[in-house]
Amino acid sequence: MSFLDRLRGMLRGLNQPESSPQSPKSITATSATPTVNHTEALILVHHLDNAGNELQTPDMIAGTIGDEIHLPDVTIDGFHLVHIDGLTRWFTTAQASITLTYERQAGQPVWMYAYDIDRRELIGRPTMYRGQLRTAYEVTAPTVAGFKLLRSVGDVTGEYTTISKTVLFFYRNQNWQQTDLSTGFIQIHTLTKVFPYPGATTTQYPTRLQPGSTYKTYMRVRLTDHTIWYEIGGDQWIPESHLQLTTGDNLLLKLPAGYHVQNQRAVQQTGIVSFVPGKHVHTYSEPYGRYLGTVDHGTTVNLIERLADDNGVVWYRLQDQGYLPGRYLTHLDPPYL
């Protein structure tokens, strides 16, 4: 049932002596029954917005004094009726007017997200912009401490519509000059600390990488001071000055043979993941393979296989969770002999 249908029902109730329902607060109506005299009458129905602007040409309703008034069914795209002034049930004078006031409908929201383009993660909370349908919006890129804005995707200006919109802003660490994804291999040529981020001078990681050991890398970063760093795992970075690149194709051919022929054995042990409190480590589909999942620091895991490559790097296979370097496991039970 439309608003006007409900309104007509309420007005009919005004003529019932046994009940006296009140008119809605947003409607100014007169219910006095006029004397029928067959005098021609005309009513202008105005359609206004909240600012008093005409939304369309006024409608004309003709009749005679004493006749019942029937409002036209009107739908104005993007607006809904909020107030009626001057409405009566019957024609009471030769000339009169009724004013219908409309309010613009709310548009669908515009969502703004800020992303670290290299780490592929949100920076801060999403922001929602709201406004009335067909009114203008403008999304402004937030200032993010420690990051510089690279580009945006989506309409940063426009109008609110019936469809939700999304605007993405991409940022990069202000100390990072250039990045590229790397799936190559590096070989350590000097005893090396592992750092939590590129350019770090201190580290909480107790592990030192041994000369001659080989690792797969996942990202290379050139900093604004022109130093280059390689990522060998989640929040694990080493400087280029401590390593050399290796031929990935040759290494991939040699490593699996060493695993399977020389140093692979089944085990039945448990261990505790030791990394950084509140952080997690990646597991791999195979040693030096692709990321498979993550395991939180402090988690107790079941170990079903142990591998050691020709460089002395030990890997454990976790039950249903892939492979993890042995340096991230402590409290092995029973201890490996």
C-alpha positions as CSV (number, residue, x, y, z in Angstrom):
1,M,0.0,0.0,0.0
2,S,1.4,3.4,-1.0
3,F,1.8,6.4,1.3
4,L,-1.1,8.2,-0.5
5,D,-3.3,5.1,-0.1
6,R,-2.7,5.1,3.6
7,L,-3.3,8.8,3.7
8,R,-6.7,8.4,2.0
9,G,-7.6,5.8,4.6
10,M,-6.7,8.1,7.5
11,L,-8.7,10.9,6.0
12,R,-11.8,8.7,5.6
13,G,-11.5,8.0,9.3
14,L,-11.9,11.7,10.1
15,N,-15.6,11.3,9.1
16,Q,-16.3,8.5,11.6
17,P,-18.1,9.8,14.7
18,E,-17.1,6.8,17.0
19,S,-13.4,7.4,16.7
20,S,-11.2,10.4,16.2
21,P,-7.7,9.3,15.0
22,Q,-5.1,12.0,15.0
23,S,-3.5,13.1,11.7
24,P,0.2,12.4,11.3
25,K,2.3,15.3,12.6
26,S,3.8,15.9,9.1
27,I,0.3,16.5,7.6
28,T,-1.8,19.6,8.0
29,A,-5.4,18.6,7.1
30,T,-8.9,20.0,7.5
31,S,-11.9,17.6,7.9
32,A,-14.9,20.0,8.1
33,T,-17.7,18.9,5.7
34,P,-18.5,21.7,3.3
35,T,-22.0,22.6,2.0
36,V,-22.6,21.1,-1.4
37,N,-23.3,24.0,-3.8
38,H,-21.9,22.7,-7.1
39,T,-19.5,25.6,-7.5
40,E,-16.5,24.7,-9.6
41,A,-13.3,24.4,-7.7
42,L,-9.6,24.0,-8.6
43,I,-6.6,22.9,-6.5
44,L,-3.0,23.3,-7.5
45,V,-0.7,20.6,-6.0
46,H,2.9,21.8,-5.7
47,H,5.9,19.4,-5.4
48,L,8.8,21.0,-3.5
49,D,12.1,19.9,-2.1
50,N,13.3,20.9,1.4
51,A,14.7,24.2,0.1
52,G,11.4,25.2,-1.5
53,N,12.4,24.4,-5.1
54,E,9.8,23.1,-7.5
55,L,10.6,19.5,-8.5
56,Q,8.1,19.3,-11.3
57,T,5.2,21.2,-12.8
58,P,2.3,21.6,-10.3
59,D,-0.7,19.2,-10.8
60,M,-4.2,20.6,-11.1
61,I,-7.2,18.9,-9.6
62,A,-10.7,20.1,-10.7
63,G,-14.0,19.4,-9.1
64,T,-16.9,21.1,-7.4
65,I,-17.2,22.3,-3.8
66,G,-18.2,19.4,-1.7
67,D,-16.7,16.7,-3.9
68,E,-14.0,14.4,-2.4
69,I,-10.4,15.2,-3.3
70,H,-8.3,12.5,-4.9
71,L,-4.6,13.3,-4.9
72,P,-2.6,12.1,-8.0
73,D,-0.2,9.2,-7.6
74,V,3.2,10.9,-8.0
75,T,6.7,9.3,-7.9
76,I,9.7,11.5,-8.2
77,D,12.9,9.6,-8.9
78,G,15.5,10.0,-6.1
79,F,13.0,11.6,-3.6
80,H,10.5,10.4,-1.0
81,L,7.5,12.3,0.4
82,V,8.0,13.7,4.0
83,H,5.2,16.4,4.5
84,I,1.9,17.5,3.1
85,D,0.4,20.9,3.8
86,G,-3.1,22.3,3.0
87,L,-4.8,18.9,2.4
88,T,-8.5,18.6,2.9
89,R,-10.8,15.7,2.2
90,W,-13.2,17.8,0.2
91,F,-13.2,20.8,-2.1
92,T,-14.0,23.6,0.3
93,T,-13.2,26.7,-1.8
94,A,-13.1,27.7,-5.4
95,Q,-9.4,28.0,-5.4
96,A,-6.8,26.3,-3.1
97,S,-3.4,24.8,-3.1
98,I,-1.7,21.7,-1.5
99,T,2.1,21.5,-1.0
100,L,3.9,18.2,-1.0
101,T,7.4,18.4,0.3
102,Y,10.0,15.8,-0.6
103,E,13.4,14.8,0.7
104,R,16.3,13.5,-1.4
105,Q,17.0,9.8,-0.7
106,A,20.3,8.6,0.7
107,G,22.8,7.3,-1.8
108,Q,24.8,4.1,-1.4
109,P,28.1,4.6,0.4
110,V,31.6,5.2,-1.1
111,W,34.3,3.1,0.7
112,M,37.9,4.1,0.9
113,Y,40.8,1.7,1.6
114,A,44.5,2.5,2.1
115,Y,46.9,-0.4,1.1
116,D,50.6,-1.1,1.4
117,I,51.2,-2.0,-2.2
118,D,54.3,-4.2,-1.4
119,R,53.1,-6.0,1.7
120,R,49.5,-6.3,0.2
121,E,47.8,-5.3,3.5
122,L,45.5,-2.6,4.8
123,I,47.0,0.5,6.4
124,G,44.5,1.7,8.9
125,R,40.7,1.2,9.0
126,P,38.4,1.6,5.9
127,T,36.5,4.9,5.7
128,M,32.9,5.1,4.6
129,Y,31.5,8.3,2.9
130,R,27.7,8.8,3.0
131,G,25.5,11.4,1.3
132,Q,22.2,12.1,-0.4
133,L,21.5,10.6,-3.8
134,R,23.0,12.5,-6.7
135,T,24.9,14.9,-4.5
136,A,28.7,15.3,-5.0
137,Y,31.4,13.5,-3.1
138,E,35.2,13.8,-2.9
139,V,37.4,11.2,-1.4
140,T,40.7,12.5,0.0
141,A,43.8,10.3,0.4
142,P,44.7,10.0,4.1
143,T,48.2,10.8,5.3
144,V,49.9,7.7,6.6
145,A,52.9,8.1,8.8
146,G,56.0,6.4,7.3
147,F,54.4,5.9,3.9
148,K,54.2,7.8,0.6
149,L,51.2,7.7,-1.8
150,L,51.7,6.1,-5.1
151,R,48.4,6.0,-6.9
152,S,44.7,5.5,-6.6
153,V,42.1,3.3,-8.2
154,G,38.5,4.3,-8.4
155,D,36.6,7.5,-8.8
156,V,37.8,10.0,-6.1
157,T,35.1,12.4,-7.2
158,G,31.6,11.9,-8.4
159,E,28.0,11.6,-7.2
160,Y,26.3,9.3,-4.8
161,T,24.2,6.7,-6.7
162,T,22.2,3.6,-6.0
163,I,25.4,1.5,-6.3
164,S,28.1,1.4,-3.7
165,K,31.6,2.5,-4.9
166,T,35.2,1.7,-3.8
167,V,38.3,3.9,-3.9
168,L,41.7,2.3,-3.3
169,F,44.8,4.3,-2.3
170,F,48.2,2.5,-2.7
171,Y,51.2,3.5,-0.5
172,R,54.8,2.4,-0.2
173,N,57.2,2.7,2.7
174,Q,58.8,6.1,2.4
175,N,62.3,4.5,2.7
176,W,61.7,2.0,-0.1
177,Q,62.8,3.3,-3.5
178,Q,62.1,0.2,-5.7
179,T,60.7,-3.3,-5.2
180,D,60.3,-6.4,-7.2
181,L,59.0,-9.9,-6.5
182,S,61.9,-12.4,-6.4
183,T,61.6,-16.1,-6.5
184,G,65.3,-16.7,-7.0
185,F,67.9,-18.2,-4.7
186,I,70.7,-16.7,-2.7
187,Q,73.7,-18.2,-1.0
188,I,75.2,-16.8,2.2
189,H,78.9,-16.0,2.1
190,T,79.4,-14.7,5.6
191,L,77.8,-15.3,9.0
192,T,74.6,-13.3,8.7
193,K,72.0,-11.9,11.1
194,V,68.3,-11.9,10.0
195,F,66.6,-8.5,10.4
196,P,62.8,-7.8,10.9
197,Y,62.7,-5.2,8.0
198,P,64.9,-3.7,5.3
199,G,67.3,-1.1,6.8
200,A,67.1,-2.4,10.3
201,T,70.3,-2.1,12.4
202,T,69.2,-4.3,15.3
203,T,67.3,-7.6,15.5
204,Q,65.6,-9.8,18.0
205,Y,66.2,-12.9,16.0
206,P,68.8,-15.2,17.6
207,T,69.4,-17.2,14.5
208,R,72.5,-16.5,12.4
209,L,72.7,-17.8,8.8
210,Q,75.7,-19.9,8.1
211,P,78.2,-19.3,5.2
212,G,77.4,-21.5,2.2
213,S,73.7,-22.0,3.1
214,T,71.1,-21.3,0.4
215,Y,67.7,-19.7,0.7
216,K,64.8,-18.9,-1.6
217,T,63.9,-15.2,-1.7
218,Y,60.4,-13.6,-2.2
219,M,61.1,-9.9,-2.6
220,R,64.0,-7.6,-3.3
221,V,63.9,-4.0,-2.0
222,R,66.2,-1.1,-2.9
223,L,66.1,1.6,-0.2
224,T,66.5,5.3,-0.7
225,D,70.1,5.0,0.6
226,H,70.7,2.6,-2.4
227,T,71.2,-0.5,-0.2
228,I,69.5,-3.7,-1.4
229,W,67.7,-6.2,0.9
230,Y,66.2,-9.6,0.3
231,E,63.2,-11.2,2.0
232,I,63.6,-14.9,2.9
233,G,60.4,-15.2,4.9
234,G,57.8,-13.3,6.8
235,D,59.5,-10.3,8.4
236,Q,62.9,-11.8,7.7
237,W,65.4,-9.7,5.7
238,I,69.1,-9.9,4.9
239,P,71.3,-7.3,3.2
240,E,72.8,-7.9,-0.2
241,S,76.3,-7.3,1.1
242,H,76.1,-10.7,2.9
243,L,75.1,-12.9,0.0
244,Q,75.4,-13.8,-3.6
245,L,72.8,-14.8,-6.2
246,T,72.8,-18.4,-7.4
247,T,71.4,-20.0,-10.5
248,G,68.0,-21.0,-9.5
249,D,67.5,-23.6,-12.3
250,N,70.6,-25.5,-11.3
251,L,69.8,-25.3,-7.7
252,L,66.3,-26.6,-8.1
253,L,67.7,-29.7,-9.9
254,K,70.2,-30.5,-7.3
255,L,68.4,-29.9,-4.0
256,P,65.5,-32.5,-4.3
257,A,68.0,-35.3,-5.0
258,G,69.9,-34.5,-1.8
259,Y,66.7,-34.5,0.2
260,H,65.3,-37.8,-1.0
261,V,68.4,-39.8,-1.5
262,Q,70.6,-38.8,1.5
263,N,68.8,-37.1,4.3
264,Q,65.1,-37.9,4.4
265,R,63.6,-39.8,7.3
266,A,60.2,-40.3,9.0
267,V,59.9,-39.0,12.6
268,Q,57.3,-38.9,15.3
269,Q,58.0,-35.8,17.3
270,T,56.4,-32.7,18.6
271,G,57.9,-29.2,18.7
272,I,57.0,-25.6,19.6
273,V,57.2,-22.9,16.9
274,S,59.7,-20.2,18.1
275,F,59.7,-17.0,16.1
276,V,58.5,-13.6,17.6
277,P,55.7,-13.3,20.1
278,G,52.5,-12.2,18.4
279,K,53.9,-13.1,14.9
280,H,53.7,-16.1,12.7
281,V,56.0,-18.0,10.3
282,H,55.2,-19.3,6.8
283,T,55.1,-23.0,6.0
284,Y,56.0,-24.2,2.5
285,S,54.6,-26.8,0.1
286,E,58.1,-28.2,-0.1
287,P,61.5,-27.1,1.0
288,Y,62.3,-23.8,-0.8
289,G,58.8,-24.1,-2.4
290,R,55.9,-21.7,-2.4
291,Y,54.1,-20.5,0.7
292,L,51.5,-22.9,1.9
293,G,50.2,-21.4,5.2
294,T,51.2,-19.8,8.5
295,V,51.8,-21.0,12.1
296,D,51.7,-18.8,15.1
297,H,54.6,-18.3,17.5
298,G,54.2,-20.7,20.4
299,T,52.1,-23.3,18.6
300,T,52.8,-27.0,19.4
301,V,53.0,-28.9,16.1
302,N,53.3,-32.6,15.2
303,L,56.4,-33.5,13.1
304,I,56.3,-36.4,10.7
305,E,59.4,-36.0,8.6
306,R,62.9,-34.6,8.8
307,L,65.1,-33.4,5.9
308,A,68.6,-31.9,5.7
309,D,70.0,-30.6,2.5
310,D,73.6,-30.6,1.4
311,N,74.1,-27.1,2.9
312,G,73.1,-28.4,6.3
313,V,69.7,-26.6,6.4
314,V,67.2,-28.8,8.3
315,W,63.5,-28.9,7.4
316,Y,60.6,-30.6,9.2
317,R,57.4,-31.6,7.7
318,L,54.4,-30.7,9.9
319,Q,51.4,-32.9,9.9
320,D,48.8,-31.5,7.5
321,Q,50.7,-28.1,7.4
322,G,53.6,-28.4,5.0
323,Y,57.4,-27.8,5.7
324,L,59.1,-25.5,8.2
325,P,62.8,-24.8,8.6
326,G,64.2,-26.4,11.7
327,R,65.5,-23.1,13.1
328,Y,61.9,-22.2,14.0
329,L,61.3,-25.2,16.2
330,T,62.3,-25.7,19.8
331,H,61.5,-28.2,22.6
332,L,61.6,-31.2,20.3
333,D,60.0,-34.3,21.9
334,P,61.7,-36.7,21.8
335,P,64.9,-34.8,21.0
336,Y,66.5,-35.6,17.6
337,L,69.6,-37.8,17.9
